[in-house]
Amino acid sequence: MQFSDDPRDIGWVRTNVPCQNACPAGTNVPAYIRSIAEGLHGQAYEINRESNVLPSVLGRICSRPCESACRHGWPGNGEPVGICSLKRSAADLKDSGHRITERLFAPTGKRIAVVGAGPAGIAAAHDLSLLGHDVVIFEKEEKPGGMLRYGIPEFRLPRPLLDIELHNALRLGVQLRTGTPVGVGKGAVRVSTLLADFDAVLLGTGCMAPSRLDLRGIPPGQDPSRVSQDVEYGLHFLMDLHRGQNKRVGRRVAVVGAGFTALDCARVARRLGGMEVTIHLRTSEEYIPVTHEELFETKREGIRIKGLRTPVGLQLDDNGRLLGVEFVQNRLGGWRDNGRRLAVPIEGSEFIETCDTLIIAIGQVTVNDFLDMRVELDRWGNVRIAENGMTSVSGLFAAGDFVHGASTAIQAIGHARKIADKIDTWLVGRKRRQVVQMEPVAAPLRDHAFDFIQRQAMPTTPLPERQLTREVECGLTRDLASEEAKRCYLCDLRYQINVDRCIYCRACIEVAPRNCIKLISDVEIQKDGSYGQLLETKEWSRVAAIWIDNNECIRCGACFKVCPVACISITRNKLITVDV
C-alpha cells in the first residue's frame, strides 16, 4: 500500500470513478459495494461513514447523484447500479453487535459552536469532534435532525433509525442543546455572544422559509396562506405534522411544486384522506429533480401528475374557503442553467382546477433575521463565504443550504465536511488531512458474466398497508444486495500495462470483450498535471504504448488472465483522508 499526491493519480480517481466524483461527500462507492459482494456489510457501513456520517439515513432519502453518473448506466451498458439501495443494505444487514471505529485526534482545547442540528450541522460537528475540538450544537427544535426529522415523512425515513444515526454521529463528546434558539428574540442566544464565548461559530441553519407564491384573487402583497385556511405552504405542512399537530386536508388536494417536498406533501395528503391528490408542474415530469423511484411510488399511490401549467390565481368564496386554483397553460422553452427546461406561458390559456386544499411547495429560502450583526450576502440573500469557509465576520463560518440555498441532504453533508476541515485548518494553523491511496490487487475481482445481471428491484410495502408511519421501501435482502453488488464495474480498480515488459502480442486486444485496449501514440497532460485524452493510432510504427481505456474497461480481468508475460497490473485507487 502506498500514498500519492501526484496530480496524475488524483486526477485518475476523479476522472475514472464517476460515482465517487459525483457524490458531494466523496463516498468511496466501489469499495463499499465490493465489501457487500463479499458479505462484509459492517465493513461496507464503515467505509460509508468515513465520508457520509449518516449512511442508513442517506441510504433511504439520498437524491442519488452517484447513480446518474454510474458508468453502468451509460448508453449501451444497461441501468445504473442501485448504489443508494446498497448503501442502505450495508446498514440494514450489518451485525447487530457491530462496533463503530473512528480515528481520533488529541484534544486541541478549542471550542466551536454549531448553530442548527440539521444534516450540515450534524456532519460538521461530527468531524470537528473527531479532530479534537469541543463542539456544542444549538438547535431551536426539541429534537435534532432538522429537515431529516421535520421535513421528511416517516414512511420514507423511520424516526427510530434516524435517532440511532444521530446518536452515533454525536456520541464522541458533542454537546447538544435542543430547544435553544439562536437569534435576536426574547430568550434566544445571540450570535455575537457565541462569537465571544467560542473560538469559532458555524452557521448551518439551512433554508427555513418557504418561497412565496403571488396569486391573483387576493389582496396584492398578501400571503395566500394567510388569506385562506385551505392554502398552506408545504414546508409548514410537513413541519407541523412532524411536530405532532393534527393535520387535515380536503377531498381534492392540489400540490404545486416539482421537488421531493411536493411529492412528500402529496403522499402525506393521500394518507390523510385526500381522495383526489394532484401535483401540478410548470414543465413536465421528465425534467423535475426527483428520483425515478420516488416518482414511480407516488403514481402507484394514486396521485396524478399534471404538467405544463403555472398557478396564477385563487378562487375563494365569500368566507375565504378555497374553490379552485387558476392556472395558465405553458409550453416547453429552452434550457435553464441548471439543466431544466423553461416554462413559457401561453397567452389567453387560463383555466380553473377545482380543489379543496392547496399546498404550495415551490422551494425554500434562507432566513437571516436571526443575525445580530451585518454579514455579507449574495444576490439571492444567502450568506457569502470566502475560500476558507468564513463569512465577512471573523470567526463566523457557514455551511450547507445556508450558503448555497435549498439543496439536498447529501450536498449539505458534503459541503459541511469541507467547511469543518477549513475551520480546523484555521484554528490549528495548518492542514491536518490530505488524500490518495493505492494498493495492489492480486487478481481480477469480477467476471464478465456479472454484466448481464439485471438491476434488483427494491421490495416495497403493499399499497393497502401503507400508512403515515410505515416505511414504504423494505430494503434489499442479503441475496438481492449480493446480486446487485456484483453489477458494479469496480471503477476504482486501475488496470495498467507495463510497456517495458509488453511484447506487443495483441493477446489482450483480441480477448477484450469491448474496445477498451488501444494503441496510442501519446497521452494529453492537463493543466493540473492529470492525464487527458488518449491519442490513438493504427500505425504500429507510431505506437508508444498499449493503453487500457478506463471509460470502456469493465474490469472483467480477461486481459490480465491471457497476458503471457504478466505485464498487466491491478491496483485499487481511492481518495481518502489521512492524518498529516
ABEGO torsion letter per residue (X at the ends): XBBBABAAAAAAAAAABAAAAABAAGBBAAAAAAAAAAGBAAAAAAAAAAABABAAAAAAABAGAAAAABAAABBGAEBBBBAAAAAAAAAAABBAABBBBBBBBBBAGBBBBBBEABAAAAAAAAAAAAAGBBBBBBBABABBGEAAAAABBAAABBAAAAAAAAAAAAAAGBBBBBGBBBEABBGBBBAAAAAAABABBBBAAEBABBBBBBBBGBBBGBBAAAABAABBBAAAAAAAAAAGBBBBBBABBBBBEABAAAAAAAAAAAAAGBABBBBBBABBAAABBBBAAAAAAAAAAGBBBBBGBBBABBBBBAAGBBABBBBBBBBBBBBBAAGBBBBBBBBGABBBBBBABBBBBAEBBBBAAABABBBBBBAAGBBBBBAAGBBABBGBBBBEAAAAEBBBAAAAAAAAAAAAAAAAAAAAGBBABBBEBBBBBABBABBAAAAABBBBBBBBBBAAABBAABBABAEBBAAAAAAAAAABAGAABBBBBBAAABAGAGAAAAABABBABBBBABBBBBAAGBBBBBBBBABAAABABBBBBAAABAGAGAAAAABAAGABBBBBBBBBBBBX
